[in-house]
Amino acid sequence: MKTMNILLVEDDEFAAEIITDYLEEVGFGVTTVFTATDGVARLNNEKYDLLILDINLPDFDGYEVLKNLRNRISIPIIMTSAFSDTKSKLLAFKYGAGDYMVKPLDLEELEARIWLQLGKNSEISTNKKEQLLQLKDGKFYFQGIPVELTTIEYDILNILFKHKNQTIRREDLVQSLSSISSNRSLDNHIKNIRKKLNDNGNKATLLKTEYGVGYRLVL
């Protein structure tokens, strides 16, 4: 499976480190530069799947980067800035940004917006689908590798798979599965499923917890 490569142009080294660490942990490749000049040079000489671009940069601003790239490089662009005013956002969209996020960034939201932008590219969308969960001949596969599940884990995952991208209430899952006696028992089984899918519980991207409600399988 192809790794999605992101170029991050961010002059705040501390913020850049936090963003990079998070995105790399969830599976992206990240290259970080701290000036507009270095960002443009990288884009002219290397291939990236997405650009995260700050407005306030030490040499020239992100709007100038967008104007420089316009009609030359067609990759999704997420603009970031401390500016929350409408004018700043409209300028970003005018010059070609696909999305705009106000700092400080919520990293889980950033990840979701990245996938939304990448999903607009059909080739990338196909690559993403290939990494996700598949059900073939009564067996689950993740990234093409069979997932060894207990009977109850299989039943839980099968319900979530049939209702993918929908939040299923914990109580409904418990009632549907006679071998589960409580919400706590369900939570333990979910935890085990995540381990087998290498889906980090605190930053799960596949089997998400909707706190106070239930679980959602994101495909």
N, C-alpha and C positions, 0 to 999 in steps of 0.2 A: 504494500500500500504506500502511496506517495505521501510524504510528510509535507504539510502545508507550511511554506516559508513566509515569514512576516518580516517586513522592515519597519522598525520602530525609530522614528525621528523625535527625540525628546531631550531637551537640554538639561532637565533636572535629573542628575545621575542617580539620586536616591529613588525617585519615582520610577525611573527607567529600570532599575534593578528589581524593584518589586513587581512591576508589570512583566518583565522578562522571566523572572522566576516562576510566576504563576502560569504564564502561557506555555513555558517549557514543561512544566509539571503536568499539564493537561494534554501534551503531545504535539505542540507546535514547534517549529524551528524558528528562532528569533535572532535577527541581527539588529544591533542597536548602534545608532550614530547620534551625535549631539549637536550637529549643525545642519542647516539647510543645504550648504554646499556639499557636505559629505553625503547627505541623503540623495541629492540629484545625481552625484557621481556613481553611487551604488546602483541606482535605478537604471542609469545609462549602461552599466557594464555587467550587471547581474540580473538574474530572473527571480522575481518574488511573486507570491500569490496575493498578497494584500499589503497595504501601507497604512500604518498608524502615524499620523502626522500632527505634531503640536503647532499651534499658531505662533506662539512667542518663541522665537529662536534667536540666537545671538548675532547672526550675520544678516539674514533677511527673513521675513515672516513666512508662515506656511501658505498664505494666499499666493505669494510669489512662486512658491514651489508648485502649487497647483497650476498656475498659469504657464509655467515653464514646461510642465508635463503634458498639458492639454494637447490632444490630437497626436501625441507621440507614444504614450504608454497607457494601455488600457487595463488597469488592475483596480480592484475595489479599494477605496480610500475612506478611512475613518478619521475625521478631524477631531482633535481634542483641544480643549481650551478652558481657562477659568472664566471666560466670557460667557454669560448665559443670555445675553440680549439677542433679540430677534435679528437685528442687522448682521451681527457676526455669523449667525447660523445661515442666513440667506446668502451671504457672500461665499461661504464655504460651498453651499450647494450650487451657486452660480458658476463657480470655477471648477466644479467636477467632483466634489466629495460626495460619497454615497451615504454617509452618516456623520453625525456630529454628537460628541459626548462632552458634557461639562465636568470639569475636575472639581473635587477629587473623584477618580474613577471607581465605580463598583466593578471589581474584577470579574465576578460571575456574569454581570450584565455585559461587560466588554466581550467576554467569550461568546455569549449568545449573539451579540451583534456581529461579531466576526463570522460566525457560522451563517448568519443570515446573509451577509454580504457575499461570502464564498458560495453559498447556495444559488446565487444568481448566475453563476458560471456553470454551464451544463457539464463540462469536463470534471470540474472539481466536485460538483454535486454527485456525479457517478462514483468518483473515488471515495467520497465520504460514505455513500451507501454500501460500498464493498467492505468497509471496515465494521459495519454494524451487525447486529444480531440477525441471524437467519434461521428459519425452521425448515428442515428438509427431512422427509421420510421419518417424521416423528422424533427428530433429534435437533437440538439447538447447536448452532455453530456461531462462533464469534471470530471475526477476521479469518474465516475459513477453517478454524480449528474447532473440533468437537468440544462441547462443554460438558463435563461429567457432573450430573446433577442427581441428587436423591429424588425419590418419587414425589415428595411433597414440594421440593424446590422446583421440580419440573412443572408441577401443577400451578404453583404461584406464578412462575414466569410465563406459562402458557396463557393464563388469564390476562396478565399485563400485556403480553404480545398481541393478543386478539383485540385489545383496547388500547393499542399504542397511541402515545401522545394525548391520552386522556387520563385524568386523575381518578384513581379508583380508591374509594374510601376504605380505610383499614377494616371497619366493621363489615363491609360488604365482602371483602376478601376472606375474613374469618368465617363468615356465614356460608361462603361458597365451598369451603374446604373443611370437611368433617374432622380431619385429623389435626386441625389446629384449634386449640381451646381458648386462646387469649390473644390480645393485641401484642403483648410482650413476646409470645412465642412466634408470632408472625414477624415481628421486628428482627428477631434472631435469625430466622430463615432468610430474610431479605439481606441481612448482613453477610451471611454465608454466600448467597448468590453473588453479591457485589465482589467478594473476594475472588470468586471463580471467574468473574468477568474483568478482573483487575480494575474495578470501578471504585476509586477511592471514596470512602463513605463521607468524608467531610467536604469533598469537592467532586462528588459524583456527577458525571455528565451523561450517563446512560440511564441509570435507574435512580430517579430523583425522588427525594422526600418532599412532599408538600406538607409543611409542618401544621399539625393540628387537623389534617384532613386524611392524607393517605399517600399513595405512591403513584408515580407516573413513569412509564417507559418511553424514553425520547428516541425516536427513530426518524 
